[in-house]
Amino acid sequence: MNVMMPICKKNMPYAVVMLTSRGINCKEHVDVFVGDSDLSEEEFSFVQSAVVGYNITVHRCACNDDKAVCLDYDMIINKPLSEDFLADEQGMGILSAWDAHIAGVTYEEIRDGATVIQYEGSKPWENSGFHYDIERLWWDYAKKTSLYNELLTSFVKSAFEDNSVEDYLKGLISETSAQRKRLEKMMGSLNSCPG
């Protein structure tokens, strides 16, 4: 199988997690083509060595295979990829983690049933949004890489430095305070009406 997967400096650690999940769950050989990448030789060698035990070969060139599968760094391959999944050109077999969360799907249901999960929007390794239990699956696979401690340290550090959630909550408080004042004014007007 041929896979196209752009890997750059910014997404390299997360791509290693995705490739690890793929290697754990799919035993057949895969050639991963990263295309024109800004990875240094050392970083590229690290990616190659990170997946060496998983029957994955990483190439620093474009893929000329029209049937190659495109995978993103923010995906987890949680089950073997079936022929039906690979033939699905619309990507309907890819489960959006956020949509699953909104629908009330649990971590256990995702872990036991989903084949490919994509973490669109806010990522499990970022602190720019709220987190939900389905993100645990990403961290389960991250634990199986040599990057886990680095990823966890970065996540904890960003939790103390990123004010996105705090700013969002302050905005909600401000908005609800203004709404409360308008409601109190309306209630005062209604209470002062005769009869």
KOLLOVEX-875403 format. One record per atom (N, C-alpha, C): residue in three letters; x, y, z. Coordinates in steps of 0.02 Angstrom, whole numbers, padded with zeros to 5 digits, always signed. Layout:
<pts>
ALAXYZ
...
</pts>
This chain:
<pts>
MET+00043-00059+00000
MET+00000+00000+00000
MET+00045+00061+00000
ASN+00024+00112-00037
ASN+00059+00176-00038
ASN+00016+00228-00002
VAL+00049+00268+00038
VAL+00016+00320+00077
VAL+00050+00387+00063
MET+00010+00437+00049
MET+00036+00505+00044
MET+00021+00540+00110
MET+00072+00569+00140
MET+00063+00602+00204
MET+00114+00657+00212
PRO+00093+00719+00201
PRO+00140+00774+00211
PRO+00163+00778+00284
ILE+00228+00776+00293
ILE+00256+00782+00360
ILE+00304+00841+00359
CYS+00294+00888+00405
CYS+00339+00945+00411
CYS+00363+00950+00483
LYS+00407+00997+00497
LYS+00434+01005+00565
LYS+00377+01013+00616
LYS+00327+01053+00599
LYS+00274+01070+00646
LYS+00232+01008+00666
ASN+00218+00964+00617
ASN+00174+00908+00632
ASN+00211+00841+00640
MET+00277+00841+00638
MET+00315+00779+00639
MET+00300+00735+00700
PRO+00298+00762+00762
PRO+00284+00717+00819
PRO+00215+00684+00814
TYR+00166+00721+00788
TYR+00098+00695+00784
TYR+00092+00645+00726
ALA+00131+00657+00674
ALA+00133+00609+00618
ALA+00163+00542+00642
VAL+00213+00546+00686
VAL+00242+00484+00713
VAL+00190+00446+00753
VAL+00148+00481+00791
VAL+00094+00447+00829
VAL+00046+00414+00780
MET+00027+00450+00727
MET-00020+00421+00677
MET+00012+00359+00644
LEU+00074+00365+00623
LEU+00107+00308+00591
LEU+00115+00249+00639
THR+00127+00263+00702
THR+00131+00210+00753
THR+00063+00174+00758
SER+00009+00213+00760
SER-00058+00182+00764
SER-00070+00138+00703
ARG-00049+00161+00646
ARG-00057+00124+00584
ARG-00015+00059+00586
GLY+00047+00066+00610
GLY+00090+00008+00614
GLY+00066-00045+00663
ILE+00038-00023+00718
ILE+00011-00070+00768
ILE-00049-00109+00741
ASN-00091-00075+00702
ASN-00155-00105+00681
ASN-00156-00133+00611
CYS-00107-00119+00570
CYS-00106-00144+00501
CYS-00038-00176+00489
LYS-00039-00241+00478
LYS+00024-00278+00474
LYS+00056-00278+00405
GLU+00018-00264+00351
GLU+00047-00266+00285
GLU+00094-00206+00275
HIS+00142-00215+00230
HIS+00192-00163+00218
HIS+00159-00101+00188
VAL+00185-00043+00207
VAL+00161+00020+00179
VAL+00221+00064+00164
ASP+00218+00097+00107
ASP+00267+00148+00089
ASP+00234+00216+00099
VAL+00265+00257+00141
VAL+00238+00324+00156
VAL+00281+00375+00119
PHE+00248+00416+00079
PHE+00282+00468+00040
PHE+00265+00536+00070
VAL+00317+00570+00095
VAL+00305+00634+00129
VAL+00311+00694+00082
GLY+00331+00683+00020
GLY+00337+00738-00028
GLY+00393+00785-00010
ASP+00385+00847-00031
ASP+00436+00899-00019
ASP+00427+00923+00053
SER+00473+00905+00096
SER+00466+00918+00168
SER+00521+00964+00193
ASP+00505+01002+00245
ASP+00555+01046+00276
ASP+00593+01010+00332
LEU+00585+00944+00338
LEU+00620+00907+00390
LEU+00695+00905+00375
SER+00735+00915+00427
SER+00807+00907+00418
SER+00821+00832+00408
GLU+00882+00816+00388
GLU+00900+00746+00380
GLU+00893+00708+00446
GLU+00911+00741+00501
GLU+00906+00710+00567
GLU+00833+00696+00585
GLU+00789+00744+00571
GLU+00717+00735+00586
GLU+00687+00681+00541
PHE+00707+00681+00478
PHE+00681+00630+00432
PHE+00705+00561+00454
SER+00767+00555+00473
SER+00794+00491+00498
SER+00757+00469+00561
PHE+00740+00518+00604
PHE+00702+00501+00665
PHE+00635+00471+00647
VAL+00599+00500+00599
VAL+00534+00474+00578
VAL+00543+00403+00551
GLN+00594+00393+00510
GLN+00607+00326+00482
GLN+00620+00276+00538
SER+00662+00295+00587
SER+00678+00248+00640
SER+00620+00237+00688
ALA+00576+00286+00696
ALA+00519+00280+00741
ALA+00470+00226+00718
VAL+00469+00211+00654
VAL+00420+00162+00627
VAL+00454+00099+00601
VAL+00518+00091+00615
VAL+00555+00035+00586
VAL+00527-00033+00605
GLY+00499-00040+00663
GLY+00473-00105+00684
GLY+00402-00119+00660
TYR+00374-00075+00619
TYR+00304-00081+00599
TYR+00294-00095+00524
ASN+00346-00116+00489
ASN+00340-00132+00418
ASN+00317-00071+00378
ILE+00344-00013+00396
ILE+00330+00050+00363
ILE+00396+00079+00338
THR+00396+00098+00275
THR+00454+00131+00246
THR+00434+00202+00228
VAL+00473+00251+00251
VAL+00457+00321+00239
VAL+00505+00347+00185
HIS+00477+00380+00134
HIS+00516+00406+00078
HIS+00508+00482+00075
ARG+00563+00516+00059
ARG+00561+00588+00052
ARG+00554+00604-00023
CYS+00497+00589-00050
CYS+00482+00605-00120
CYS+00407+00602-00130
ALA+00385+00625-00187
ALA+00313+00623-00203
ALA+00293+00553-00223
CYS+00230+00539-00218
CYS+00202+00474-00237
CYS+00166+00482-00304
ASN+00181+00438-00350
ASN+00149+00441-00416
ASN+00094+00389-00424
ASP+00071+00360-00370
ASP+00020+00309-00371
ASP-00049+00342-00363
ASP-00091+00337-00415
ASP-00158+00367-00412
ASP-00202+00335-00359
LYS-00185+00275-00338
LYS-00227+00240-00289
LYS-00199+00247-00218
ALA-00150+00289-00210
ALA-00121+00299-00143
ALA-00173+00328-00096
VAL-00169+00308-00034
VAL-00215+00333+00018
VAL-00183+00395+00049
CYS-00223+00447+00058
CYS-00199+00508+00091
CYS-00218+00504+00165
LEU-00168+00511+00208
LEU-00180+00511+00280
LEU-00152+00575+00309
ASP-00185+00601+00360
ASP-00163+00662+00393
ASP-00132+00646+00460
TYR-00090+00691+00483
TYR-00054+00682+00546
TYR-00101+00682+00607
ASP-00162+00708+00600
ASP-00208+00712+00657
ASP-00258+00654+00657
MET-00239+00600+00625
MET-00281+00539+00624
MET-00251+00485+00669
ILE-00294+00440+00689
ILE-00273+00378+00722
ILE-00302+00321+00681
ILE-00260+00273+00663
ILE-00283+00212+00630
ILE-00292+00161+00685
ASN-00354+00146+00701
ASN-00370+00107+00761
ASN-00386+00034+00746
LYS-00395+00018+00684
LYS-00411-00051+00663
LYS-00377-00062+00594
PRO-00371-00124+00573
PRO-00344-00135+00505
PRO-00389-00101+00453
LEU-00356-00074+00402
LEU-00393-00041+00348
LEU-00419-00093+00299
SER-00485-00098+00293
SER-00516-00147+00249
SER-00514-00123+00177
GLU-00526-00169+00131
GLU-00529-00151+00060
GLU-00585-00101+00048
ASP-00642-00111+00082
ASP-00698-00064+00075
ASP-00678+00006+00097
PHE-00642+00010+00152
PHE-00620+00075+00177
PHE-00573+00107+00126
LEU-00526+00068+00101
LEU-00477+00095+00054
LEU-00509+00116-00012
ALA-00563+00084-00031
ALA-00597+00101-00094
ALA-00643+00161-00086
ASP-00656+00183-00026
ASP-00702+00239-00012
ASP-00667+00305-00025
GLU-00676+00332-00084
GLU-00641+00393-00104
GLU-00668+00455-00069
GLN-00728+00453-00041
GLN-00756+00511-00007
GLN-00734+00514+00066
GLY-00699+00464+00090
GLY-00676+00465+00159
GLY-00732+00457+00210
MET-00786+00424+00191
MET-00843+00416+00236
MET-00827+00371+00296
GLY-00774+00331+00291
GLY-00756+00287+00346
GLY-00715+00323+00400
ILE-00700+00386+00388
ILE-00661+00424+00437
ILE-00708+00457+00486
LEU-00699+00443+00549
LEU-00743+00469+00601
LEU-00713+00533+00630
SER-00751+00586+00630
SER-00730+00649+00661
SER-00738+00641+00737
ALA-00683+00650+00773
ALA-00685+00644+00846
ALA-00734+00694+00876
TRP-00734+00756+00850
TRP-00778+00807+00877
TRP-00851+00789+00866
ASP-00867+00767+00804
ASP-00937+00748+00790
ASP-00958+00690+00834
ALA-00913+00642+00845
ALA-00929+00586+00888
ALA-00941+00609+00960
HIS-00900+00656+00983
HIS-00908+00684+01050
HIS-00976+00718+01057
ILE-00994+00759+01008
ILE-01058+00795+01010
ILE-01116+00745+01010
ALA-01108+00689+00975
ALA-01160+00638+00972
ALA-01162+00595+01034
GLY-01116+00605+01081
GLY-01117+00567+01143
GLY-01082+00500+01139
VAL-01041+00489+01087
VAL-01004+00426+01080
VAL-00947+00428+01131
THR-00937+00372+01165
THR-00887+00370+01219
THR-00819+00346+01193
TYR-00770+00357+01235
TYR-00702+00333+01222
TYR-00703+00257+01209
GLU-00738+00221+01251
GLU-00739+00148+01244
GLU-00770+00127+01178
GLU-00823+00160+01156
GLU-00855+00144+01092
GLU-00808+00159+01034
ILE-00772+00214+01038
ILE-00724+00232+00986
ILE-00667+00182+00985
ARG-00639+00168+01044
ARG-00583+00121+01049
ARG-00601+00053+01021
ASP-00662+00030+01036
ASP-00681-00038+01016
ASP-00710-00042+00945
GLY-00734+00014+00917
GLY-00769+00008+00854
GLY-00745+00049+00795
ALA-00710+00104+00806
ALA-00692+00148+00750
ALA-00628+00125+00717
THR-00626+00133+00651
THR-00566+00115+00613
THR-00518+00174+00608
VAL-00542+00230+00584
VAL-00500+00290+00577
VAL-00535+00348+00611
ILE-00499+00382+00655
ILE-00526+00440+00691
ILE-00483+00500+00672
GLN-00516+00555+00655
GLN-00479+00616+00640
GLN-00497+00669+00692
TYR-00445+00699+00719
TYR-00453+00752+00769
TYR-00449+00819+00734
GLU-00506+00840+00706
GLU-00509+00904+00671
GLU-00515+00960+00722
GLY-00498+01020+00702
GLY-00505+01077+00747
GLY-00454+01073+00803
SER-00476+01082+00864
SER-00432+01078+00922
SER-00404+01007+00927
LYS-00339+01003+00937
LYS-00304+00938+00939
LYS-00294+00913+01010
PRO-00288+00848+01020
PRO-00278+00821+01087
PRO-00215+00847+01121
TRP-00165+00867+01083
TRP-00102+00890+01110
TRP-00100+00966+01119
GLU-00155+01001+01104
GLU-00158+01073+01112
GLU-00203+01092+01170
ASN-00195+01152+01195
ASN-00238+01176+01249
ASN-00279+01236+01227
SER-00293+01242+01163
SER-00330+01299+01137
SER-00405+01288+01139
GLY-00427+01235+01168
GLY-00499+01221+01172
GLY-00513+01173+01228
PHE-00576+01154+01234
PHE-00596+01106+01285
PHE-00578+01036+01262
HIS-00567+00993+01310
HIS-00548+00924+01294
HIS-00605+00877+01312
TYR-00605+00819+01280
TYR-00658+00770+01290
TYR-00627+00701+01289
ASP-00665+00652+01315
ASP-00636+00586+01328
ASP-00611+00549+01267
ILE-00637+00562+01208
ILE-00615+00526+01148
ILE-00541+00542+01133
GLU-00517+00598+01157
GLU-00447+00616+01146
GLU-00400+00567+01181
ARG-00424+00530+01230
ARG-00383+00480+01264
ARG-00354+00430+01215
LEU-00392+00414+01162
LEU-00368+00365+01114
LEU-00303+00389+01081
TRP-00300+00453+01064
TRP-00239+00481+01035
TRP-00181+00472+01084
TRP-00193+00489+01148
TRP-00140+00483+01198
TRP-00121+00410+01211
ASP-00168+00364+01203
ASP-00151+00292+01209
ASP-00097+00273+01159
TYR-00104+00297+01098
TYR-00054+00282+01046
TYR+00009+00323+01056
ALA+00003+00385+01080
ALA+00062+00426+01093
ALA+00107+00392+01144
LYS+00077+00358+01193
LYS+00115+00323+01245
LYS+00161+00269+01215
LYS+00144+00245+01156
LYS+00182+00191+01125
LYS+00240+00216+01082
THR+00252+00282+01084
THR+00307+00311+01046
THR+00362+00334+01093
SER+00420+00345+01065
SER+00476+00372+01106
SER+00466+00447+01120
LEU+00416+00477+01089
LEU+00403+00548+01098
LEU+00354+00564+01154
TYR+00328+00513+01187
TYR+00274+00523+01236
TYR+00292+00574+01290
ASN+00349+00567+01322
ASN+00367+00614+01376
ASN+00373+00685+01350
GLU+00402+00693+01291
GLU+00408+00759+01260
GLU+00339+00788+01244
LEU+00295+00747+01217
LEU+00227+00770+01201
LEU+00189+00789+01264
LEU+00194+00748+01315
LEU+00159+00761+01378
LEU+00186+00824+01412
THR+00251+00832+01413
THR+00282+00892+01442
THR+00259+00955+01405
SER+00258+00952+01340
SER+00236+01009+01300
SER+00163+01025+01313
PHE+00122+00973+01320
PHE+00050+00982+01333
PHE+00040+01015+01401
VAL+00074+00991+01452
VAL+00066+01019+01519
VAL+00091+01092+01520
LYS+00147+01104+01488
LYS+00174+01172+01485
LYS+00124+01219+01451
SER+00095+01198+01396
SER+00048+01241+01361
SER-00016+01251+01402
ALA-00032+01203+01445
ALA-00092+01211+01488
ALA-00084+01271+01534
PHE-00022+01285+01554
PHE-00010+01342+01598
PHE-00002+01407+01560
GLU+00016+01402+01497
GLU+00031+01463+01457
GLU-00026+01484+01411
ASP-00068+01439+01390
ASP-00121+01455+01342
ASP-00182+01481+01379
ASN-00203+01540+01363
ASN-00259+01571+01397
ASN-00324+01567+01357
SER-00326+01527+01305
SER-00385+01523+01261
SER-00449+01506+01299
VAL-00446+01454+01340
VAL-00506+01433+01376
VAL-00525+01485+01428
GLU-00476+01512+01463
GLU-00489+01564+01512
GLU-00521+01625+01479
ASP-00494+01646+01422
ASP-00522+01703+01386
ASP-00593+01689+01362
TYR-00605+01628+01340
TYR-00673+01608+01319
TYR-00722+01613+01378
LEU-00701+01587+01436
LEU-00744+01588+01494
LEU-00756+01660+01519
LYS-00704+01701+01517
LYS-00713+01772+01536
LYS-00762+01806+01489
GLY-00758+01790+01424
GLY-00805+01817+01376
GLY-00877+01796+01391
LEU-00886+01733+01410
LEU-00952+01708+01428
LEU-00979+01744+01490
ILE-00936+01753+01540
ILE-00956+01787+01601
ILE-00977+01859+01585
SER-00937+01893+01544
SER-00953+01961+01524
SER-01019+01965+01486
GLU-01028+01918+01440
GLU-01089+01916+01400
GLU-01150+01902+01443
THR-01144+01853+01488
THR-01202+01837+01531
THR-01215+01892+01581
SER-01164+01928+01603
SER-01173+01984+01648
SER-01212+02040+01614
ALA-01195+02054+01552
ALA-01232+02105+01513
ALA-01304+02084+01502
GLN-01314+02020+01487
GLN-01382+01994+01477
GLN-01422+01998+01542
ARG-01390+01983+01598
ARG-01424+01985+01663
ARG-01446+02057+01678
LYS-01403+02105+01664
LYS-01420+02176+01676
LYS-01480+02197+01633
ARG-01481+02176+01569
ARG-01538+02192+01525
ARG-01602+02159+01550
LEU-01596+02097+01573
LEU-01654+02061+01599
LEU-01680+02094+01663
GLU-01635+02114+01708
GLU-01656+02148+01769
GLU-01691+02214+01752
LYS-01666+02250+01703
LYS-01698+02313+01682
LYS-01768+02299+01654
MET-01774+02246+01612
MET-01839+02229+01584
MET-01887+02207+01640
MET-01863+02168+01687
MET-01905+02145+01742
MET-01928+02204+01785
GLY-01882+02253+01795
GLY-01900+02313+01833
GLY-01954+02352+01797
SER-01949+02356+01731
SER-02000+02391+01692
SER-02067+02354+01696
LEU-02065+02288+01692
LEU-02127+02248+01695
LEU-02159+02254+01765
ASN-02117+02254+01817
ASN-02144+02258+01885
ASN-02174+02326+01900
SER-02150+02377+01866
SER-02177+02444+01878
SER-02240+02459+01838
CYS-02258+02414+01793
CYS-02320+02424+01753
CYS-02381+02412+01798
PRO-02432+02456+01791
PRO-02493+02445+01830
PRO-02530+02381+01807
GLY-02559+02348+01854
GLY-02605+02293+01842
GLY-02572+02233+01821
</pts>
